[in-house]
Amino acid sequence: MRVSVLEAMPASPPPSSHTESQLGETCTDTGGRVTGNGVYRDGGQAIAASGASVGADMQPVRSVVKLHGMQRRSTCGYCKTVDGSACYAMDAMRLSCQNYQDMIDRGWRRSGRLLYLTDHSDSCCCYYPIRTLALESKPGSSDKRVLRRWKRRFGAACIDSLLSDTAGAFDERQLRIVIDSAEYSDEKYRVFEKYQRVVHDEDDTTQQGFFEFLCTGPLVHCRQDVPQDVEHLRELLPRGFGPYHMCYYIDGTLAAVGVIDILPRCVSSVYLFYDPDYSDLSLGSFSAMREISLVRQLHLHIPSIKHYYPGYYIPGCSKMTYKSRWRPAELLDLVSFKWVPIGRCLQRIADYPGFCTFDPDLDARNIVRKQGETMKDAALALYSPKQVLDNDTDGLVVWLVMNGGGRRLRPLLVSDLAAVSTMYENMALQAYAAMGRDLAKSMVLLL
């Protein structure tokens, strides 16, 4: 079952020194001019400084993130080690789907507005991103057992239609699956609260916590590159790329919600919660198969969408290794950022359980880490960002949030940051190195 509340998230995100609304009040500085809704224009280029939404038919403005730098986790959610590892964290005020697609292909994940990247040089667990080649995926033996159970309950025609490349018509009175906006409702919260209380033995769930975790986020819906003349596609992508709730209704009652991000090249699974009264249906397994079929359905109209991203594969953790069931699968080499067939990765993981690379081109460097030791080569972007950037910081910019009579943004070259703060300088260099120069330059990085 997909029951992880948050893969690799810090215990609590560090407090921000400002809010979105404050940033949106006034953004002026250094020859720039203010336009409506706090958009700073410099040289004809608009920089969004507030978190207000953008119309889904528009190409989103530049992503805006607030850097927090390295953060220590209090307790690992998987092996329960205290202070087991750290991650680089940032809050996203606005995030384009294309930027997030590029980030998850470099090992990043999100929880609500929090974006995080694990420090693999000194981590109690290894967080290897995994993806399924959905166009070639077939159910395994355990999934076939689940499907037989669903077909007995709801009928073969219904289940076959839901999992086919082109969904057909069937009687929806017993089972109905709806791709809904990722918005709060009391109905969804009741299922989430019951799930957390019964499955995870958590009795402190709040509506605000649910809203912030699964119903609000920085991703901006965008219909660019989404065909507008396909009726079926309007049901699958009602608002274009972006976050959605896949709602499962059984006999008219909400039974489960799969939280997903539909991005330009994949469907990314965020979380699943369900009513424990339906535990006998193995909703975690079925929802994964349904999301894989969604990739295939979208691919018919958007060829770039080919993969299903279930999150992280964590060796030795049964809650996370099950994700390798859906084959063919690939793991991301976290040094070269190349996807490698999982069959070539598993033996190397067994030989080096602390951390290892999978890319044959890196074998000469032999980047591996045994458990209990530190191997900074495994996270050069965080420990030697200048080396990753070839000591070339020309043209790299961050934005300082200036306090005072109004919130103002001041652009500053990273090469000049040492005179302001060596901590800020390192934080900015880490961000550029960890995201990649081109990706980071396309975004607005706030300090």
C-alpha positions as CSV (number, residue, x, y, z in Angstrom):
1,M,0.0,0.0,0.0
2,R,1.1,3.5,-0.6
3,V,0.9,4.8,2.9
4,S,3.9,7.1,3.3
5,V,2.8,10.5,4.5
6,L,5.9,12.2,3.3
7,E,9.0,10.8,1.7
8,A,12.1,12.5,3.0
9,M,10.4,15.7,4.3
10,P,12.0,17.6,7.2
11,A,10.0,17.4,10.4
12,S,8.8,20.9,9.9
13,P,9.7,23.5,7.3
14,P,11.7,26.5,8.5
15,P,9.7,29.6,9.0
16,S,9.7,32.1,6.2
17,S,10.5,35.8,6.9
18,H,7.6,36.9,4.7
19,T,4.3,35.8,3.2
20,E,3.1,35.6,-0.4
21,S,0.6,38.4,0.2
22,Q,3.4,40.6,1.6
23,L,5.5,40.0,-1.4
24,G,2.6,40.9,-3.6
25,E,2.0,44.2,-2.0
26,T,4.9,46.2,-3.5
27,C,7.9,45.0,-5.5
28,T,10.1,47.9,-6.6
29,D,13.8,48.5,-6.7
30,T,16.8,49.3,-8.8
31,G,15.1,50.9,-11.8
32,G,12.3,48.4,-12.0
33,R,8.7,49.4,-12.0
34,V,5.6,47.9,-10.3
35,T,2.7,46.6,-12.3
36,G,-0.5,45.1,-11.0
37,N,-0.5,42.3,-8.5
38,G,3.2,42.8,-7.5
39,V,4.8,41.8,-10.8
40,Y,8.3,43.3,-11.2
41,R,9.4,44.1,-14.7
42,D,13.1,44.5,-15.5
43,G,14.2,44.7,-19.1
44,G,10.8,43.7,-20.3
45,Q,10.7,40.5,-18.4
46,A,8.0,39.9,-15.9
47,I,8.9,38.4,-12.5
48,A,5.9,37.2,-10.5
49,A,6.4,38.0,-6.8
50,S,3.0,36.9,-5.5
51,G,1.3,33.5,-5.3
52,A,-1.8,34.6,-7.1
53,S,-3.1,32.0,-9.6
54,V,-2.7,32.4,-13.4
55,G,-5.4,31.6,-15.9
56,A,-5.1,28.0,-17.1
57,D,-5.0,29.1,-20.7
58,M,-2.0,31.2,-20.2
59,Q,1.7,30.1,-20.2
60,P,2.7,30.4,-16.5
61,V,5.0,33.1,-15.4
62,R,8.4,32.3,-13.9
63,S,8.5,30.0,-10.9
64,V,9.2,31.7,-7.6
65,V,10.8,29.9,-4.7
66,K,12.1,30.9,-1.3
67,L,15.5,29.2,-0.4
68,H,15.9,27.7,3.1
69,G,19.1,25.8,2.5
70,M,20.1,22.6,4.4
71,Q,17.7,21.4,7.0
72,R,18.2,18.5,9.5
73,R,15.4,16.0,9.8
74,S,14.4,15.2,13.4
75,T,13.5,11.5,12.8
76,C,13.5,9.4,9.7
77,G,10.0,8.3,8.7
78,Y,11.3,4.9,7.6
79,C,14.1,3.6,9.7
80,K,13.2,5.9,12.7
81,T,16.8,7.1,13.1
82,V,17.1,10.3,15.0
83,D,18.9,13.1,13.0
84,G,19.5,10.5,10.4
85,S,20.0,12.8,7.5
86,A,19.5,16.2,6.0
87,C,17.9,17.7,2.9
88,Y,18.0,21.0,0.9
89,A,14.6,22.7,1.3
90,M,12.8,25.6,-0.4
91,D,9.2,26.9,-0.3
92,A,7.6,27.3,-3.7
93,M,5.3,30.2,-4.1
94,R,4.6,29.6,-7.7
95,L,5.9,26.6,-9.7
96,S,5.4,25.8,-13.4
97,C,4.7,22.2,-14.3
98,Q,7.7,22.2,-16.6
99,N,10.0,23.4,-13.9
100,Y,8.8,20.7,-11.5
101,Q,9.1,18.0,-14.2
102,D,12.7,19.0,-14.6
103,M,13.2,19.0,-10.8
104,I,11.9,15.5,-10.2
105,D,14.2,14.3,-13.0
106,R,17.0,15.5,-10.7
107,G,15.8,13.8,-7.5
108,W,13.5,16.6,-6.1
109,R,10.0,15.9,-4.6
110,R,7.4,18.2,-3.2
111,S,5.0,18.1,-0.2
112,G,2.5,20.9,-0.5
113,R,4.6,23.9,-1.1
114,L,7.8,22.4,0.3
115,L,10.4,21.2,-2.3
116,Y,13.2,19.0,-0.9
117,L,16.3,17.2,-2.1
118,T,17.9,14.5,0.2
119,D,21.6,14.9,1.1
120,H,22.8,11.5,-0.1
121,S,26.3,11.9,1.1
122,D,25.3,11.3,4.7
123,S,21.8,9.7,4.9
124,C,20.4,6.9,7.0
125,C,18.3,5.8,4.0
126,C,18.8,6.0,0.2
127,Y,16.0,7.8,-1.7
128,Y,16.3,6.6,-5.3
129,P,13.6,8.1,-7.6
130,I,11.8,5.4,-9.5
131,R,9.6,5.5,-12.5
132,T,7.6,2.9,-14.5
133,L,7.6,2.8,-18.3
134,A,3.8,2.9,-18.4
135,L,3.5,2.1,-22.1
136,E,5.1,-1.3,-21.6
137,S,3.8,-2.1,-18.1
138,K,1.8,-5.3,-17.5
139,P,0.2,-6.5,-14.3
140,G,2.2,-8.9,-12.3
141,S,0.9,-11.9,-10.4
142,S,-0.1,-10.0,-7.2
143,D,-1.8,-7.3,-9.3
144,K,-3.7,-9.9,-11.2
145,R,-5.1,-11.3,-7.9
146,V,-6.2,-7.7,-7.1
147,L,-7.9,-7.3,-10.5
148,R,-9.8,-10.6,-10.1
149,R,-11.1,-9.3,-6.7
150,W,-12.3,-6.1,-8.4
151,K,-13.8,-7.8,-11.3
152,R,-15.8,-10.1,-9.0
153,R,-17.1,-7.0,-7.1
154,F,-17.7,-4.6,-10.0
155,G,-17.7,-6.7,-13.1
156,A,-15.0,-7.4,-15.7
157,A,-16.4,-4.9,-18.2
158,C,-16.1,-2.0,-15.7
159,I,-12.5,-2.8,-14.7
160,D,-11.3,-3.6,-18.2
161,S,-12.7,-0.3,-19.3
162,L,-11.0,1.7,-16.5
163,L,-7.6,0.1,-17.2
164,S,-7.7,0.2,-21.0
165,D,-5.9,2.7,-23.1
166,T,-9.2,4.1,-24.3
167,A,-11.7,4.0,-21.5
168,G,-15.2,2.9,-22.7
169,A,-18.6,3.2,-21.2
170,F,-19.8,1.1,-18.3
171,D,-22.4,1.3,-15.5
172,E,-21.0,3.8,-13.0
173,R,-23.6,3.2,-10.2
174,Q,-21.3,0.8,-8.4
175,L,-17.9,2.3,-9.2
176,R,-17.1,5.8,-10.5
177,I,-13.6,7.3,-10.8
178,V,-13.4,11.1,-11.2
179,I,-10.4,13.3,-11.9
180,D,-11.2,16.3,-9.7
181,S,-9.5,19.5,-8.9
182,A,-7.0,19.4,-6.0
183,E,-9.3,21.4,-3.7
184,Y,-10.5,20.9,-0.2
185,S,-13.9,19.4,0.6
186,D,-15.4,18.2,3.9
187,E,-16.0,14.8,2.2
188,K,-12.4,14.4,1.3
189,Y,-11.2,15.5,4.8
190,R,-13.5,12.9,6.5
191,V,-11.9,10.1,4.5
192,F,-8.4,11.5,5.2
193,E,-9.0,11.9,9.0
194,K,-10.4,8.3,9.2
195,Y,-7.5,7.0,7.2
196,Q,-4.8,8.7,9.4
197,R,-6.6,7.6,12.6
198,V,-7.2,4.0,11.7
199,V,-4.3,3.1,9.5
200,H,-1.5,5.3,10.9
201,D,-2.8,5.7,14.5
202,E,-2.7,9.5,14.3
203,D,-5.4,11.3,16.2
204,D,-4.2,14.9,15.7
205,T,-5.2,15.4,12.1
206,T,-6.6,18.9,11.4
207,Q,-8.4,20.4,8.5
208,Q,-5.7,23.0,8.1
209,G,-3.0,20.3,8.0
210,F,-4.9,18.4,5.4
211,F,-5.4,21.5,3.3
212,E,-1.7,22.5,3.4
213,F,-0.5,19.0,2.7
214,L,-2.7,17.8,-0.1
215,C,-5.1,20.6,-1.2
216,T,-2.9,23.6,-1.7
217,G,0.3,23.8,-3.7
218,P,2.5,25.9,-5.9
219,L,1.9,24.2,-9.2
220,V,0.2,26.4,-11.8
221,H,-2.3,24.8,-14.1
222,C,-1.3,25.2,-17.8
223,R,-3.0,24.1,-21.0
224,Q,-0.1,24.9,-23.2
225,D,0.7,21.9,-25.5
226,V,-2.5,20.3,-24.4
227,P,-4.9,19.7,-27.4
228,Q,-8.2,21.5,-26.9
229,D,-10.3,19.7,-29.5
230,V,-10.4,16.3,-27.8
231,E,-13.5,15.8,-25.6
232,H,-12.0,12.8,-23.7
233,L,-8.9,14.7,-22.9
234,R,-11.0,17.4,-21.3
235,E,-12.2,14.8,-18.8
236,L,-8.6,13.6,-18.1
237,L,-7.0,17.1,-18.0
238,P,-9.9,19.5,-17.2
239,R,-7.4,22.3,-16.3
240,G,-4.3,21.2,-18.2
241,F,-1.1,20.1,-16.6
242,G,-1.1,20.5,-12.8
243,P,-2.3,18.9,-9.5
244,Y,-5.5,16.7,-9.3
245,H,-7.4,14.4,-7.0
246,M,-8.4,11.1,-8.5
247,C,-11.6,10.3,-6.5
248,Y,-12.9,6.7,-6.2
249,Y,-16.6,6.5,-5.5
250,I,-18.1,3.1,-4.5
251,D,-21.9,2.9,-4.4
252,G,-22.0,6.7,-4.4
253,T,-19.6,7.0,-1.4
254,L,-16.1,8.5,-1.6
255,A,-13.8,5.5,-0.8
256,A,-10.4,6.8,-1.8
257,V,-8.5,9.8,-3.2
258,G,-5.3,9.5,-5.2
259,V,-3.3,12.8,-5.2
260,I,-1.4,13.2,-8.4
261,D,0.5,15.7,-10.4
262,I,0.1,15.5,-14.2
263,L,3.2,16.9,-15.7
264,P,4.5,17.4,-19.3
265,R,6.3,14.0,-19.3
266,C,4.6,11.9,-16.6
267,V,1.9,11.3,-14.0
268,S,3.5,11.7,-10.6
269,S,1.9,10.0,-7.6
270,V,1.9,12.3,-4.5
271,Y,-0.3,10.4,-1.9
272,L,-3.2,8.0,-1.5
273,F,-5.7,7.9,1.3
274,Y,-8.8,5.7,1.6
275,D,-11.6,4.7,3.9
276,P,-10.3,1.7,5.9
277,D,-13.7,0.1,5.5
278,Y,-12.6,-0.8,1.9
279,S,-9.2,-2.2,2.9
280,D,-10.1,-5.6,1.4
281,L,-10.0,-4.1,-2.1
282,S,-6.2,-3.3,-2.0
283,L,-6.9,0.3,-3.1
284,G,-3.2,1.1,-3.1
285,S,-2.4,-1.5,-5.7
286,F,-5.5,-0.8,-7.8
287,S,-5.0,3.0,-7.8
288,A,-1.4,2.5,-9.0
289,M,-2.7,0.4,-11.9
290,R,-5.3,3.0,-12.7
291,E,-2.7,5.8,-12.7
292,I,-0.5,3.8,-15.0
293,S,-3.5,3.4,-17.4
294,L,-4.0,7.2,-17.1
295,V,-0.5,7.7,-18.5
296,R,-1.3,5.5,-21.5
297,Q,-4.6,7.3,-22.1
298,L,-2.9,10.7,-22.0
299,H,-0.1,9.5,-24.2
300,L,-2.5,9.0,-27.1
301,H,-3.0,12.7,-27.2
302,I,0.2,14.0,-25.6
303,P,3.0,11.8,-26.8
304,S,5.6,13.3,-24.4
305,I,3.7,11.7,-21.4
306,K,5.2,8.1,-21.1
307,H,6.1,7.5,-17.5
308,Y,4.5,6.9,-14.1
309,Y,6.5,8.3,-11.1
310,P,5.4,6.6,-7.8
311,G,8.0,8.5,-5.8
312,Y,11.1,7.1,-4.1
313,Y,12.5,3.5,-4.0
314,I,14.1,3.0,-0.6
315,P,16.1,-0.3,-0.3
316,G,15.3,-2.3,2.8
317,C,12.0,-0.5,3.4
318,S,9.0,-2.6,2.5
319,K,6.7,0.4,2.4
320,M,8.8,1.7,-0.5
321,T,10.4,-1.3,-2.3
322,Y,7.0,-2.5,-3.4
323,K,7.1,0.3,-6.1
324,S,9.5,-1.9,-8.1
325,R,6.5,-4.2,-8.8
326,W,5.4,-2.2,-11.8
327,R,7.9,-3.1,-14.5
328,P,9.7,-2.2,-16.6
329,A,11.1,0.3,-14.1
330,E,14.1,2.6,-13.9
331,L,16.0,4.2,-11.0
332,L,17.6,7.7,-11.3
333,D,21.3,7.8,-10.9
334,L,21.6,10.7,-8.5
335,V,25.1,11.7,-9.7
336,S,24.7,11.6,-13.5
337,F,20.9,12.2,-13.5
338,K,20.4,9.4,-16.0
339,W,17.6,6.8,-15.7
340,V,18.9,3.3,-15.5
341,P,16.9,0.0,-15.8
342,I,16.3,-1.3,-12.4
343,G,17.7,-4.8,-13.1
344,R,21.1,-3.2,-13.5
345,C,20.7,-1.3,-10.2
346,L,19.5,-3.9,-7.7
347,Q,22.8,-5.9,-7.4
348,R,24.8,-2.8,-7.0
349,I,22.4,-1.6,-4.3
350,A,22.9,-5.0,-2.5
351,D,26.7,-4.6,-2.7
352,Y,26.6,-1.0,-1.5
353,P,23.5,-0.4,0.6
354,G,24.7,3.0,1.9
355,F,24.6,4.7,-1.5
356,C,25.8,4.0,-5.0
357,T,25.6,5.1,-8.6
358,F,24.3,3.0,-11.4
359,D,25.6,4.8,-14.5
360,P,28.4,2.7,-16.2
361,D,30.1,5.9,-17.2
362,L,30.7,6.7,-13.5
363,D,32.2,3.3,-12.6
364,A,35.7,4.7,-12.9
365,R,34.8,7.2,-10.1
366,N,33.4,4.4,-8.0
367,I,31.0,6.7,-6.1
368,V,29.7,4.4,-3.4
369,R,29.0,4.9,0.3
370,K,28.9,2.4,3.0
371,Q,26.4,2.8,5.8
372,G,27.6,5.0,8.6
373,E,30.2,6.9,6.6
374,T,30.1,10.2,4.7
375,M,30.9,10.3,1.0
376,K,30.6,13.9,-0.2
377,D,31.1,12.9,-3.8
378,A,27.5,11.6,-3.5
379,A,26.2,15.1,-3.1
380,L,28.7,17.4,-4.8
381,A,26.0,20.0,-5.5
382,L,25.5,20.5,-1.7
383,Y,29.1,20.2,-0.6
384,S,31.1,21.5,-3.6
385,P,28.6,23.6,-5.6
386,K,31.4,25.7,-7.2
387,Q,33.0,22.6,-8.5
388,V,29.7,21.5,-10.0
389,L,29.3,25.0,-11.6
390,D,32.9,24.9,-12.8
391,N,33.6,28.0,-10.7
392,D,31.6,30.0,-13.2
393,T,28.9,32.1,-11.4
394,D,28.6,34.8,-14.0
395,G,25.1,35.8,-14.6
396,L,23.6,33.8,-11.7
397,V,21.1,36.0,-9.8
398,V,19.1,35.8,-6.6
399,W,16.6,38.2,-5.1
400,L,16.8,39.6,-1.7
401,V,13.5,40.4,0.0
402,M,14.0,43.9,1.5
403,N,12.0,44.7,4.6
404,G,11.0,48.3,5.4
405,G,8.0,50.4,4.4
406,G,7.1,47.9,1.8
407,R,8.2,44.5,0.5
408,R,10.8,45.1,-2.2
409,L,12.9,42.7,-4.2
410,R,16.5,43.5,-4.9
411,P,18.4,41.5,-7.5
412,L,21.9,40.5,-6.6
413,L,24.6,38.6,-8.4
414,V,25.6,35.4,-6.7
415,S,29.2,36.4,-7.2
416,D,28.5,39.5,-5.0
417,L,26.8,37.6,-2.2
418,A,29.9,36.8,-0.2
419,A,30.0,40.5,0.7
420,V,26.5,40.2,2.1
421,S,26.6,36.8,3.7
422,T,28.7,33.7,3.2
423,M,25.7,31.7,4.3
424,Y,23.5,33.2,1.6
425,E,26.3,32.7,-0.9
426,N,26.5,29.0,-0.2
427,M,22.7,28.6,-0.1
428,A,22.4,30.2,-3.5
429,L,25.3,28.2,-5.0
430,Q,23.8,25.0,-3.7
431,A,20.4,25.8,-5.3
432,Y,22.0,26.5,-8.7
433,A,24.2,23.4,-8.5
434,A,21.4,21.1,-7.2
435,M,18.8,22.2,-9.8
436,G,21.2,22.8,-12.7
437,R,22.3,26.1,-14.0
438,D,19.7,26.4,-16.8
439,L,16.7,25.3,-14.6
440,A,17.6,27.6,-11.7
441,K,18.2,30.6,-14.0
442,S,14.6,30.1,-15.4
443,M,13.3,30.6,-11.8
444,V,13.2,33.4,-9.3
445,L,15.2,32.4,-6.3
446,L,14.4,34.5,-3.1
447,L,16.6,34.8,-0.1
